[in-house]
Amino acid sequence: MSTPVDRRFVADAAAHRRDAPRFCPHCAGDLAIATEFWEAEERRFYCSCNGCGWTGEITPTGAMATGHEPEH
């Protein structure tokens, strides 16, 4: 017997599947975990990579990516 779907969270679950990071920003490998949480109005994903051991937070920026050039 299947568990009934709580329709209050269907849109949130769909947004999580759509927006969750899939690749490590350090090595481009598959992420092991991407846990979503909110800080005020900002959505954040706590992520971990099994490939290189990187852990950190990724904050979606919307339709446009913003960032900085790392030092060489």
PDB file of N, CA, C, O and CB in Angstrom:
ATOM      1  N   MET A   1       0.844  -1.179   0.000  1.00  0.00           N
ATOM      2  CA  MET A   1       0.000   0.000   0.000  1.00  0.00           C
ATOM      3  C   MET A   1       0.890   1.244   0.000  1.00  0.00           C
ATOM      4  O   MET A   1       1.828   1.335   0.791  1.00  0.00           O
ATOM      5  CB  MET A   1      -0.960  -0.003   1.223  1.00  0.00           C
ATOM      6  N   SER A   2       0.601   2.193  -0.877  1.00  0.00           N
ATOM      7  CA  SER A   2       1.434   3.395  -0.975  1.00  0.00           C
ATOM      8  C   SER A   2       0.971   4.468   0.010  1.00  0.00           C
ATOM      9  O   SER A   2      -0.190   4.511   0.417  1.00  0.00           O
ATOM     10  CB  SER A   2       1.406   3.949  -2.408  1.00  0.00           C
ATOM     11  N   THR A   3       1.910   5.323   0.373  1.00  0.00           N
ATOM     12  CA  THR A   3       1.627   6.432   1.278  1.00  0.00           C
ATOM     13  C   THR A   3       0.919   7.536   0.502  1.00  0.00           C
ATOM     14  O   THR A   3       1.332   7.848  -0.615  1.00  0.00           O
ATOM     15  CB  THR A   3       2.932   6.966   1.936  1.00  0.00           C
ATOM     16  N   PRO A   4      -0.129   8.137   1.053  1.00  0.00           N
ATOM     17  CA  PRO A   4      -0.819   9.218   0.340  1.00  0.00           C
ATOM     18  C   PRO A   4       0.094  10.442   0.184  1.00  0.00           C
ATOM     19  O   PRO A   4       0.910  10.734   1.059  1.00  0.00           O
ATOM     20  CB  PRO A   4      -2.114   9.612   1.086  1.00  0.00           C
ATOM     21  N   VAL A   5      -0.053  11.144  -0.927  1.00  0.00           N
ATOM     22  CA  VAL A   5       0.752  12.327  -1.217  1.00  0.00           C
ATOM     23  C   VAL A   5       0.150  13.527  -0.500  1.00  0.00           C
ATOM     24  O   VAL A   5      -1.049  13.786  -0.602  1.00  0.00           O
ATOM     25  CB  VAL A   5       0.838  12.585  -2.747  1.00  0.00           C
ATOM     26  N   ASP A   6       0.997  14.262   0.230  1.00  0.00           N
ATOM     27  CA  ASP A   6       0.553  15.493   0.885  1.00  0.00           C
ATOM     28  C   ASP A   6       0.659  16.618  -0.139  1.00  0.00           C
ATOM     29  O   ASP A   6       1.754  17.104  -0.423  1.00  0.00           O
ATOM     30  CB  ASP A   6       1.408  15.808   2.179  1.00  0.00           C
ATOM     31  N   ARG A   7      -0.462  17.024  -0.684  1.00  0.00           N
ATOM     32  CA  ARG A   7      -0.489  17.991  -1.788  1.00  0.00           C
ATOM     33  C   ARG A   7       0.042  19.378  -1.415  1.00  0.00           C
ATOM     34  O   ARG A   7       0.321  20.185  -2.301  1.00  0.00           O
ATOM     35  CB  ARG A   7      -1.894  18.127  -2.297  1.00  0.00           C
ATOM     36  N   ARG A   8       0.185  19.666  -0.119  1.00  0.00           N
ATOM     37  CA  ARG A   8       0.721  20.969   0.277  1.00  0.00           C
ATOM     38  C   ARG A   8       2.184  21.133  -0.129  1.00  0.00           C
ATOM     39  O   ARG A   8       2.661  22.260  -0.264  1.00  0.00           O
ATOM     40  CB  ARG A   8       0.582  21.157   1.781  1.00  0.00           C
ATOM     41  N   PHE A   9       2.899  20.031  -0.326  1.00  0.00           N
ATOM     42  CA  PHE A   9       4.337  20.108  -0.584  1.00  0.00           C
ATOM     43  C   PHE A   9       4.728  19.670  -1.998  1.00  0.00           C
ATOM     44  O   PHE A   9       5.916  19.568  -2.302  1.00  0.00           O
ATOM     45  CB  PHE A   9       5.071  19.262   0.418  1.00  0.00           C
ATOM     46  N   VAL A  10       3.758  19.416  -2.850  1.00  0.00           N
ATOM     47  CA  VAL A  10       4.046  18.947  -4.204  1.00  0.00           C
ATOM     48  C   VAL A  10       4.868  19.983  -4.978  1.00  0.00           C
ATOM     49  O   VAL A  10       5.847  19.621  -5.631  1.00  0.00           O
ATOM     50  CB  VAL A  10       2.736  18.638  -4.953  1.00  0.00           C
ATOM     51  N   ALA A  11       4.493  21.247  -4.918  1.00  0.00           N
ATOM     52  CA  ALA A  11       5.226  22.295  -5.641  1.00  0.00           C
ATOM     53  C   ALA A  11       6.638  22.458  -5.086  1.00  0.00           C
ATOM     54  O   ALA A  11       7.582  22.655  -5.852  1.00  0.00           O
ATOM     55  CB  ALA A  11       4.470  23.636  -5.559  1.00  0.00           C
ATOM     56  N   ASP A  12       6.797  22.378  -3.760  1.00  0.00           N
ATOM     57  CA  ASP A  12       8.130  22.494  -3.156  1.00  0.00           C
ATOM     58  C   ASP A  12       9.027  21.334  -3.576  1.00  0.00           C
ATOM     59  O   ASP A  12      10.205  21.537  -3.870  1.00  0.00           O
ATOM     60  CB  ASP A  12       8.023  22.545  -1.625  1.00  0.00           C
ATOM     61  N   ALA A  13       8.484  20.130  -3.607  1.00  0.00           N
ATOM     62  CA  ALA A  13       9.259  18.952  -4.017  1.00  0.00           C
ATOM     63  C   ALA A  13       9.683  19.075  -5.478  1.00  0.00           C
ATOM     64  O   ALA A  13      10.807  18.719  -5.830  1.00  0.00           O
ATOM     65  CB  ALA A  13       8.439  17.657  -3.806  1.00  0.00           C
ATOM     66  N   ALA A  14       8.791  19.576  -6.327  1.00  0.00           N
ATOM     67  CA  ALA A  14       9.123  19.755  -7.743  1.00  0.00           C
ATOM     68  C   ALA A  14      10.222  20.809  -7.903  1.00  0.00           C
ATOM     69  O   ALA A  14      11.131  20.630  -8.714  1.00  0.00           O
ATOM     70  CB  ALA A  14       7.865  20.163  -8.550  1.00  0.00           C
ATOM     71  N   ALA A  15      10.149  21.907  -7.141  1.00  0.00           N
ATOM     72  CA  ALA A  15      11.174  22.951  -7.203  1.00  0.00           C
ATOM     73  C   ALA A  15      12.525  22.414  -6.728  1.00  0.00           C
ATOM     74  O   ALA A  15      13.566  22.752  -7.293  1.00  0.00           O
ATOM     75  CB  ALA A  15      10.756  24.166  -6.352  1.00  0.00           C
ATOM     76  N   HIS A  16      12.504  21.579  -5.692  1.00  0.00           N
ATOM     77  CA  HIS A  16      13.753  21.002  -5.201  1.00  0.00           C
ATOM     78  C   HIS A  16      14.391  20.103  -6.268  1.00  0.00           C
ATOM     79  O   HIS A  16      15.592  20.197  -6.520  1.00  0.00           O
ATOM     80  CB  HIS A  16      13.501  20.200  -3.906  1.00  0.00           C
ATOM     81  N   ARG A  17      13.601  19.248  -6.884  1.00  0.00           N
ATOM     82  CA  ARG A  17      14.135  18.375  -7.935  1.00  0.00           C
ATOM     83  C   ARG A  17      14.684  19.185  -9.101  1.00  0.00           C
ATOM     84  O   ARG A  17      15.701  18.815  -9.687  1.00  0.00           O
ATOM     85  CB  ARG A  17      13.051  17.413  -8.432  1.00  0.00           C
ATOM     86  N   ARG A  18      14.027  20.280  -9.442  1.00  0.00           N
ATOM     87  CA  ARG A  18      14.451  21.114 -10.559  1.00  0.00           C
ATOM     88  C   ARG A  18      15.715  21.900 -10.235  1.00  0.00           C
ATOM     89  O   ARG A  18      16.595  22.017 -11.088  1.00  0.00           O
ATOM     90  CB  ARG A  18      13.340  22.065 -10.949  1.00  0.00           C
ATOM     91  N   ASP A  19      15.828  22.444  -9.021  1.00  0.00           N
ATOM     92  CA  ASP A  19      16.875  23.400  -8.693  1.00  0.00           C
ATOM     93  C   ASP A  19      18.075  22.844  -7.926  1.00  0.00           C
ATOM     94  O   ASP A  19      19.104  23.514  -7.835  1.00  0.00           O
ATOM     95  CB  ASP A  19      16.288  24.482  -7.914  1.00  0.00           C
ATOM     96  N   ALA A  20      17.966  21.644  -7.378  1.00  0.00           N
ATOM     97  CA  ALA A  20      19.064  21.096  -6.578  1.00  0.00           C
ATOM     98  C   ALA A  20      20.325  20.956  -7.428  1.00  0.00           C
ATOM     99  O   ALA A  20      20.260  20.444  -8.545  1.00  0.00           O
ATOM    100  CB  ALA A  20      18.669  19.727  -5.978  1.00  0.00           C
ATOM    101  N   PRO A  21      21.473  21.405  -6.914  1.00  0.00           N
ATOM    102  CA  PRO A  21      22.729  21.245  -7.658  1.00  0.00           C
ATOM    103  C   PRO A  21      23.007  19.764  -7.909  1.00  0.00           C
ATOM    104  O   PRO A  21      22.715  18.918  -7.064  1.00  0.00           O
ATOM    105  CB  PRO A  21      23.911  21.892  -6.887  1.00  0.00           C
ATOM    106  N   ARG A  22      23.566  19.465  -9.059  1.00  0.00           N
ATOM    107  CA  ARG A  22      23.850  18.082  -9.412  1.00  0.00           C
ATOM    108  C   ARG A  22      25.346  17.785  -9.510  1.00  0.00           C
ATOM    109  O   ARG A  22      25.764  16.631  -9.416  1.00  0.00           O
ATOM    110  CB  ARG A  22      23.185  17.749 -10.717  1.00  0.00           C
ATOM    111  N   PHE A  23      26.150  18.834  -9.699  1.00  0.00           N
ATOM    112  CA  PHE A  23      27.579  18.641  -9.908  1.00  0.00           C
ATOM    113  C   PHE A  23      28.390  19.464  -8.919  1.00  0.00           C
ATOM    114  O   PHE A  23      28.009  20.573  -8.547  1.00  0.00           O
ATOM    115  CB  PHE A  23      27.962  19.009 -11.338  1.00  0.00           C
ATOM    116  N   CYS A  24      29.506  18.902  -8.506  1.00  0.00           N
ATOM    117  CA  CYS A  24      30.410  19.551  -7.558  1.00  0.00           C
ATOM    118  C   CYS A  24      31.069  20.766  -8.215  1.00  0.00           C
ATOM    119  O   CYS A  24      31.584  20.652  -9.327  1.00  0.00           O
ATOM    120  CB  CYS A  24      31.487  18.551  -7.054  1.00  0.00           C
ATOM    121  N   PRO A  25      31.063  21.931  -7.550  1.00  0.00           N
ATOM    122  CA  PRO A  25      31.721  23.099  -8.125  1.00  0.00           C
ATOM    123  C   PRO A  25      33.249  23.003  -8.080  1.00  0.00           C
ATOM    124  O   PRO A  25      33.936  23.815  -8.699  1.00  0.00           O
ATOM    125  CB  PRO A  25      31.271  24.344  -7.400  1.00  0.00           C
ATOM    126  N   HIS A  26      33.778  22.029  -7.363  1.00  0.00           N
ATOM    127  CA  HIS A  26      35.230  21.871  -7.250  1.00  0.00           C
ATOM    128  C   HIS A  26      35.788  20.916  -8.303  1.00  0.00           C
ATOM    129  O   HIS A  26      36.787  21.228  -8.950  1.00  0.00           O
ATOM    130  CB  HIS A  26      35.593  21.370  -5.860  1.00  0.00           C
ATOM    131  N   CYS A  27      35.142  19.736  -8.483  1.00  0.00           N
ATOM    132  CA  CYS A  27      35.684  18.734  -9.410  1.00  0.00           C
ATOM    133  C   CYS A  27      34.723  18.357 -10.531  1.00  0.00           C
ATOM    134  O   CYS A  27      35.090  17.582 -11.415  1.00  0.00           O
ATOM    135  CB  CYS A  27      36.060  17.495  -8.650  1.00  0.00           C
ATOM    136  N   ALA A  28      33.507  18.885 -10.515  1.00  0.00           N
ATOM    137  CA  ALA A  28      32.461  18.607 -11.509  1.00  0.00           C
ATOM    138  C   ALA A  28      31.915  17.183 -11.424  1.00  0.00           C
ATOM    139  O   ALA A  28      31.193  16.746 -12.321  1.00  0.00           O
ATOM    140  CB  ALA A  28      33.002  18.850 -12.898  1.00  0.00           C
ATOM    141  N   GLY A  29      32.251  16.454 -10.353  1.00  0.00           N
ATOM    142  CA  GLY A  29      31.697  15.116 -10.148  1.00  0.00           C
ATOM    143  C   GLY A  29      30.270  15.202  -9.630  1.00  0.00           C
ATOM    144  O   GLY A  29      29.781  16.282  -9.298  1.00  0.00           O
ATOM    145  N   ASP A  30      29.614  14.064  -9.564  1.00  0.00           N
ATOM    146  CA  ASP A  30      28.251  14.010  -9.035  1.00  0.00           C
ATOM    147  C   ASP A  30      28.260  14.290  -7.536  1.00  0.00           C
ATOM    148  O   ASP A  30      29.120  13.786  -6.813  1.00  0.00           O
ATOM    149  CB  ASP A  30      27.606  12.634  -9.323  1.00  0.00           C
ATOM    150  N   LEU A  31      27.308  15.088  -7.069  1.00  0.00           N
ATOM    151  CA  LEU A  31      27.203  15.365  -5.640  1.00  0.00           C
ATOM    152  C   LEU A  31      26.588  14.183  -4.917  1.00  0.00           C
ATOM    153  O   LEU A  31      25.685  13.526  -5.435  1.00  0.00           O
ATOM    154  CB  LEU A  31      26.374  16.628  -5.392  1.00  0.00           C
ATOM    155  N   ALA A  32      27.082  13.917  -3.723  1.00  0.00           N
ATOM    156  CA  ALA A  32      26.547  12.827  -2.912  1.00  0.00           C
ATOM    157  C   ALA A  32      25.266  13.257  -2.214  1.00  0.00           C
ATOM    158  O   ALA A  32      24.357  12.449  -2.025  1.00  0.00           O
ATOM    159  CB  ALA A  32      27.582  12.362  -1.882  1.00  0.00           C
ATOM    160  N   ILE A  33      25.192  14.521  -1.832  1.00  0.00           N
ATOM    161  CA  ILE A  33      24.026  15.011  -1.099  1.00  0.00           C
ATOM    162  C   ILE A  33      23.816  16.491  -1.441  1.00  0.00           C
ATOM    163  O   ILE A  33      24.776  17.237  -1.633  1.00  0.00           O
ATOM    164  CB  ILE A  33      24.208  14.812   0.448  1.00  0.00           C
ATOM    165  N   ALA A  34      22.561  16.898  -1.514  1.00  0.00           N
ATOM    166  CA  ALA A  34      22.202  18.302  -1.694  1.00  0.00           C
ATOM    167  C   ALA A  34      20.949  18.534  -0.850  1.00  0.00           C
ATOM    168  O   ALA A  34      19.827  18.300  -1.301  1.00  0.00           O
ATOM    169  CB  ALA A  34      21.960  18.666  -3.230  1.00  0.00           C
ATOM    170  N   THR A  35      21.160  18.997   0.379  1.00  0.00           N
ATOM    171  CA  THR A  35      20.064  19.216   1.313  1.00  0.00           C
ATOM    172  C   THR A  35      19.647  20.679   1.260  1.00  0.00           C
ATOM    173  O   THR A  35      20.465  21.572   1.481  1.00  0.00           O
ATOM    174  CB  THR A  35      20.468  18.810   2.753  1.00  0.00           C
ATOM    175  N   GLU A  36      18.386  20.920   0.969  1.00  0.00           N
ATOM    176  CA  GLU A  36      17.877  22.286   0.843  1.00  0.00           C
ATOM    177  C   GLU A  36      17.446  22.833   2.201  1.00  0.00           C
ATOM    178  O   GLU A  36      16.820  22.137   3.001  1.00  0.00           O
ATOM    179  CB  GLU A  36      16.700  22.333  -0.144  1.00  0.00           C
ATOM    180  N   PHE A  37      17.798  24.100   2.440  1.00  0.00           N
ATOM    181  CA  PHE A  37      17.281  24.796   3.613  1.00  0.00           C
ATOM    182  C   PHE A  37      17.110  26.261   3.259  1.00  0.00           C
ATOM    183  O   PHE A  37      17.618  26.734   2.242  1.00  0.00           O
ATOM    184  CB  PHE A  37      18.226  24.624   4.843  1.00  0.00           C
ATOM    185  N   TRP A  38      16.395  26.963   4.103  1.00  0.00           N
ATOM    186  CA  TRP A  38      16.110  28.373   3.873  1.00  0.00           C
ATOM    187  C   TRP A  38      16.767  29.204   4.956  1.00  0.00           C
ATOM    188  O   TRP A  38      16.784  28.819   6.125  1.00  0.00           O
ATOM    189  CB  TRP A  38      14.593  28.633   3.835  1.00  0.00           C
ATOM    190  N   GLU A  39      17.314  30.359   4.555  1.00  0.00           N
ATOM    191  CA  GLU A  39      17.839  31.343   5.488  1.00  0.00           C
ATOM    192  C   GLU A  39      17.185  32.665   5.094  1.00  0.00           C
ATOM    193  O   GLU A  39      17.553  33.289   4.099  1.00  0.00           O
ATOM    194  CB  GLU A  39      19.436  31.423   5.451  1.00  0.00           C
ATOM    195  N   ALA A  40      16.206  33.074   5.901  1.00  0.00           N
ATOM    196  CA  ALA A  40      15.349  34.218   5.574  1.00  0.00           C
ATOM    197  C   ALA A  40      14.670  33.920   4.229  1.00  0.00           C
ATOM    198  O   ALA A  40      13.944  32.931   4.121  1.00  0.00           O
ATOM    199  CB  ALA A  40      16.182  35.572   5.515  1.00  0.00           C
ATOM    200  N   GLU A  41      14.887  34.739   3.220  1.00  0.00           N
ATOM    201  CA  GLU A  41      14.270  34.528   1.916  1.00  0.00           C
ATOM    202  C   GLU A  41      15.181  33.789   0.943  1.00  0.00           C
ATOM    203  O   GLU A  41      14.777  33.521  -0.188  1.00  0.00           O
ATOM    204  CB  GLU A  41      13.869  35.851   1.323  1.00  0.00           C
ATOM    205  N   GLU A  42      16.408  33.451   1.360  1.00  0.00           N
ATOM    206  CA  GLU A  42      17.359  32.779   0.475  1.00  0.00           C
ATOM    207  C   GLU A  42      17.272  31.268   0.594  1.00  0.00           C
ATOM    208  O   GLU A  42      17.314  30.713   1.692  1.00  0.00           O
ATOM    209  CB  GLU A  42      18.773  33.235   0.779  1.00  0.00           C
ATOM    210  N   ARG A  43      17.151  30.618  -0.540  1.00  0.00           N
ATOM    211  CA  ARG A  43      17.234  29.156  -0.575  1.00  0.00           C
ATOM    212  C   ARG A  43      18.698  28.784  -0.643  1.00  0.00           C
ATOM    213  O   ARG A  43      19.466  29.411  -1.373  1.00  0.00           O
ATOM    214  CB  ARG A  43      16.439  28.554  -1.787  1.00  0.00           C
ATOM    215  N   ARG A  44      19.093  27.779   0.104  1.00  0.00           N
ATOM    216  CA  ARG A  44      20.466  27.305   0.079  1.00  0.00           C
ATOM    217  C   ARG A  44      20.465  25.788   0.039  1.00  0.00           C
ATOM    218  O   ARG A  44      19.533  25.135   0.508  1.00  0.00           O
ATOM    219  CB  ARG A  44      21.259  27.824   1.300  1.00  0.00           C
ATOM    220  N   PHE A  45      21.526  25.246  -0.530  1.00  0.00           N
ATOM    221  CA  PHE A  45      21.714  23.805  -0.579  1.00  0.00           C
ATOM    222  C   PHE A  45      23.045  23.476   0.071  1.00  0.00           C
ATOM    223  O   PHE A  45      24.090  23.964  -0.359  1.00  0.00           O
ATOM    224  CB  PHE A  45      21.655  23.273  -2.040  1.00  0.00           C
ATOM    225  N   TYR A  46      23.009  22.646   1.111  1.00  0.00           N
ATOM    226  CA  TYR A  46      24.244  22.152   1.700  1.00  0.00           C
ATOM    227  C   TYR A  46      24.616  20.908   0.896  1.00  0.00           C
ATOM    228  O   TYR A  46      23.815  19.982   0.769  1.00  0.00           O
ATOM    229  CB  TYR A  46      24.085  21.837   3.257  1.00  0.00           C
ATOM    230  N   CYS A  47      25.829  20.891   0.357  1.00  0.00           N
ATOM    231  CA  CYS A  47      26.226  19.839  -0.573  1.00  0.00           C
ATOM    232  C   CYS A  47      27.510  19.154  -0.134  1.00  0.00           C
ATOM    233  O   CYS A  47      28.328  19.723   0.588  1.00  0.00           O
ATOM    234  CB  CYS A  47      26.398  20.408  -1.967  1.00  0.00           C
ATOM    235  N   SER A  48      27.662  17.923  -0.589  1.00  0.00           N
ATOM    236  CA  SER A  48      28.850  17.135  -0.296  1.00  0.00           C
ATOM    237  C   SER A  48      29.191  16.296  -1.517  1.00  0.00           C
ATOM    238  O   SER A  48      28.306  15.757  -2.181  1.00  0.00           O
ATOM    239  CB  SER A  48      28.637  16.236   0.954  1.00  0.00           C
ATOM    240  N   CYS A  49      30.495  16.192  -1.808  1.00  0.00           N
ATOM    241  CA  CYS A  49      30.967  15.419  -2.953  1.00  0.00           C
ATOM    242  C   CYS A  49      31.810  14.247  -2.464  1.00  0.00           C
ATOM    243  O   CYS A  49      32.777  14.436  -1.725  1.00  0.00           O
ATOM    244  CB  CYS A  49      31.782  16.310  -3.926  1.00  0.00           C
ATOM    245  N   ASN A  50      31.443  13.043  -2.875  1.00  0.00           N
ATOM    246  CA  ASN A  50      32.239  11.866  -2.526  1.00  0.00           C
ATOM    247  C   ASN A  50      33.520  11.788  -3.347  1.00  0.00           C
ATOM    248  O   ASN A  50      34.495  11.175  -2.912  1.00  0.00           O
ATOM    249  CB  ASN A  50      31.421  10.599  -2.727  1.00  0.00           C
ATOM    250  N   GLY A  51      33.530  12.398  -4.521  1.00  0.00           N
ATOM    251  CA  GLY A  51      34.689  12.321  -5.412  1.00  0.00           C
ATOM    252  C   GLY A  51      35.919  13.028  -4.868  1.00  0.00           C
ATOM    253  O   GLY A  51      37.000  12.443  -4.800  1.00  0.00           O
ATOM    254  N   CYS A  52      35.751  14.302  -4.476  1.00  0.00           N
ATOM    255  CA  CYS A  52      36.916  15.079  -4.027  1.00  0.00           C
ATOM    256  C   CYS A  52      36.850  15.446  -2.551  1.00  0.00           C
ATOM    257  O   CYS A  52      37.819  15.972  -2.005  1.00  0.00           O
ATOM    258  CB  CYS A  52      37.041  16.341  -4.848  1.00  0.00           C
ATOM    259  N   GLY A  53      35.720  15.177  -1.895  1.00  0.00           N
ATOM    260  CA  GLY A  53      35.591  15.488  -0.478  1.00  0.00           C
ATOM    261  C   GLY A  53      35.108  16.895  -0.181  1.00  0.00           C
ATOM    262  O   GLY A  53      35.017  17.280   0.985  1.00  0.00           O
ATOM    263  N   TRP A  54      34.794  17.683  -1.225  1.00  0.00           N
ATOM    264  CA  TRP A  54      34.326  19.055  -1.017  1.00  0.00           C
ATOM    265  C   TRP A  54      32.975  19.053  -0.305  1.00  0.00           C
ATOM    266  O   TRP A  54      32.117  18.215  -0.582  1.00  0.00           O
ATOM    267  CB  TRP A  54      34.222  19.804  -2.362  1.00  0.00           C
ATOM    268  N   THR A  55      32.800  19.997   0.609  1.00  0.00           N
ATOM    269  CA  THR A  55      31.495  20.263   1.215  1.00  0.00           C
ATOM    270  C   THR A  55      31.301  21.759   1.251  1.00  0.00           C
ATOM    271  O   THR A  55      32.265  22.512   1.385  1.00  0.00           O
ATOM    272  CB  THR A  55      31.383  19.646   2.647  1.00  0.00           C
ATOM    273  N   GLY A  56      30.071  22.193   1.133  1.00  0.00           N
ATOM    274  CA  GLY A  56      29.801  23.618   1.191  1.00  0.00           C
ATOM    275  C   GLY A  56      28.365  23.921   0.846  1.00  0.00           C
ATOM    276  O   GLY A  56      27.550  23.024   0.632  1.00  0.00           O
ATOM    277  N   GLU A  57      28.074  25.210   0.797  1.00  0.00           N
ATOM    278  CA  GLU A  57      26.727  25.677   0.484  1.00  0.00           C
ATOM    279  C   GLU A  57      26.705  26.274  -0.911  1.00  0.00           C
ATOM    280  O   GLU A  57      27.641  26.949  -1.339  1.00  0.00           O
ATOM    281  CB  GLU A  57      26.245  26.709   1.522  1.00  0.00           C
ATOM    282  N   ILE A  58      25.611  26.008  -1.603  1.00  0.00           N
ATOM    283  CA  ILE A  58      25.370  26.602  -2.909  1.00  0.00           C
ATOM    284  C   ILE A  58      24.055  27.355  -2.812  1.00  0.00           C
ATOM    285  O   ILE A  58      23.045  26.801  -2.379  1.00  0.00           O
ATOM    286  CB  ILE A  58      25.337  25.517  -4.053  1.00  0.00           C
ATOM    287  N   THR A  59      24.070  28.627  -3.219  1.00  0.00           N
ATOM    288  CA  THR A  59      22.887  29.473  -3.194  1.00  0.00           C
ATOM    289  C   THR A  59      22.464  29.758  -4.630  1.00  0.00           C
ATOM    290  O   THR A  59      23.215  30.394  -5.370  1.00  0.00           O
ATOM    291  CB  THR A  59      23.156  30.796  -2.416  1.00  0.00           C
ATOM    292  N   PRO A  60      21.279  29.303  -5.045  1.00  0.00           N
ATOM    293  CA  PRO A  60      20.812  29.613  -6.395  1.00  0.00           C
ATOM    294  C   PRO A  60      20.653  31.124  -6.561  1.00  0.00           C
ATOM    295  O   PRO A  60      20.222  31.822  -5.643  1.00  0.00           O
ATOM    296  CB  PRO A  60      19.474  28.892  -6.691  1.00  0.00           C
ATOM    297  N   THR A  61      21.009  31.614  -7.746  1.00  0.00           N
ATOM    298  CA  THR A  61      20.942  33.050  -8.002  1.00  0.00           C
ATOM    299  C   THR A  61      19.832  33.433  -8.955  1.00  0.00           C
ATOM    300  O   THR A  61      19.681  34.608  -9.289  1.00  0.00           O
ATOM    301  CB  THR A  61      22.244  33.529  -8.547  1.00  0.00           C
ATOM    302  N   GLY A  62      19.050  32.461  -9.399  1.00  0.00           N
ATOM    303  CA  GLY A  62      17.978  32.774 -10.339  1.00  0.00           C
ATOM    304  C   GLY A  62      18.404  32.470 -11.760  1.00  0.00           C
ATOM    305  O   GLY A  62      19.179  31.544 -12.000  1.00  0.00           O
ATOM    306  N   ALA A  63      17.903  33.241 -12.691  1.00  0.00           N
ATOM    307  CA  ALA A  63      18.147  32.966 -14.108  1.00  0.00           C
ATOM    308  C   ALA A  63      19.562  33.305 -14.545  1.00  0.00           C
ATOM    309  O   ALA A  63      20.024  32.816 -15.576  1.00  0.00           O
ATOM    310  CB  ALA A  63      17.171  33.733 -14.951  1.00  0.00           C
ATOM    311  N   MET A  64      20.256  34.135 -13.777  1.00  0.00           N
ATOM    312  CA  MET A  64      21.582  34.584 -14.170  1.00  0.00           C
ATOM    313  C   MET A  64      22.599  34.172 -13.110  1.00  0.00           C
ATOM    314  O   MET A  64      22.356  34.331 -11.914  1.00  0.00           O
ATOM    315  CB  MET A  64      21.603  36.115 -14.382  1.00  0.00           C
ATOM    316  N   ALA A  65      23.719  33.650 -13.545  1.00  0.00           N
ATOM    317  CA  ALA A  65      24.768  33.260 -12.595  1.00  0.00           C
ATOM    318  C   ALA A  65      25.631  34.469 -12.242  1.00  0.00           C
ATOM    319  O   ALA A  65      25.988  35.264 -13.111  1.00  0.00           O
ATOM    320  CB  ALA A  65      25.645  32.123 -13.181  1.00  0.00           C
ATOM    321  N   THR A  66      25.958  34.595 -10.975  1.00  0.00           N
ATOM    322  CA  THR A  66      26.888  35.630 -10.546  1.00  0.00           C
ATOM    323  C   THR A  66      28.016  34.958  -9.799  1.00  0.00           C
ATOM    324  O   THR A  66      27.820  33.903  -9.196  1.00  0.00           O
ATOM    325  CB  THR A  66      26.187  36.704  -9.662  1.00  0.00           C
ATOM    326  N   GLY A  67      29.167  35.538  -9.829  1.00  0.00           N
ATOM    327  CA  GLY A  67      30.302  34.935  -9.148  1.00  0.00           C
ATOM    328  C   GLY A  67      31.527  35.823  -9.261  1.00  0.00           C
ATOM    329  O   GLY A  67      31.425  37.024  -9.511  1.00  0.00           O
ATOM    330  N   HIS A  68      32.680  35.213  -9.074  1.00  0.00           N
ATOM    331  CA  HIS A  68      33.930  35.957  -9.171  1.00  0.00           C
ATOM    332  C   HIS A  68      34.973  35.071  -9.825  1.00  0.00           C
ATOM    333  O   HIS A  68      34.843  33.847  -9.859  1.00  0.00           O
ATOM    334  CB  HIS A  68      34.410  36.441  -7.776  1.00  0.00           C
ATOM    335  N   GLU A  69      35.995  35.704 -10.335  1.00  0.00           N
ATOM    336  CA  GLU A  69      37.107  34.983 -10.942  1.00  0.00           C
ATOM    337  C   GLU A  69      38.095  34.624  -9.856  1.00  0.00           C
ATOM    338  O   GLU A  69      38.570  35.515  -9.152  1.00  0.00           O
ATOM    339  CB  GLU A  69      37.787  35.820 -12.057  1.00  0.00           C
ATOM    340  N   PRO A  70      38.426  33.341  -9.689  1.00  0.00           N
ATOM    341  CA  PRO A  70      39.388  32.986  -8.648  1.00  0.00           C
ATOM    342  C   PRO A  70      40.784  33.511  -8.981  1.00  0.00           C
ATOM    343  O   PRO A  70      41.127  33.710 -10.146  1.00  0.00           O
ATOM    344  CB  PRO A  70      39.430  31.467  -8.460  1.00  0.00           C
ATOM    345  N   GLU A  71      41.567  33.727  -7.949  1.00  0.00           N
ATOM    346  CA  GLU A  71      42.945  34.178  -8.148  1.00  0.00           C
ATOM    347  C   GLU A  71      43.739  33.093  -8.838  1.00  0.00           C
ATOM    348  O   GLU A  71      43.508  31.906  -8.605  1.00  0.00           O
ATOM    349  CB  GLU A  71      43.606  34.558  -6.809  1.00  0.00           C
ATOM    350  N   HIS A  72      44.682  33.492  -9.695  1.00  0.00           N
ATOM    351  CA  HIS A  72      45.501  32.517 -10.420  1.00  0.00           C
ATOM    352  C   HIS A  72      46.867  32.434  -9.813  1.00  0.00           C
ATOM    353  O   HIS A  72      47.706  31.666 -10.284  1.00  0.00           O
ATOM    354  CB  HIS A  72      45.606  32.874 -11.896  1.00  0.00           C
TER     355      HIS A  72
END
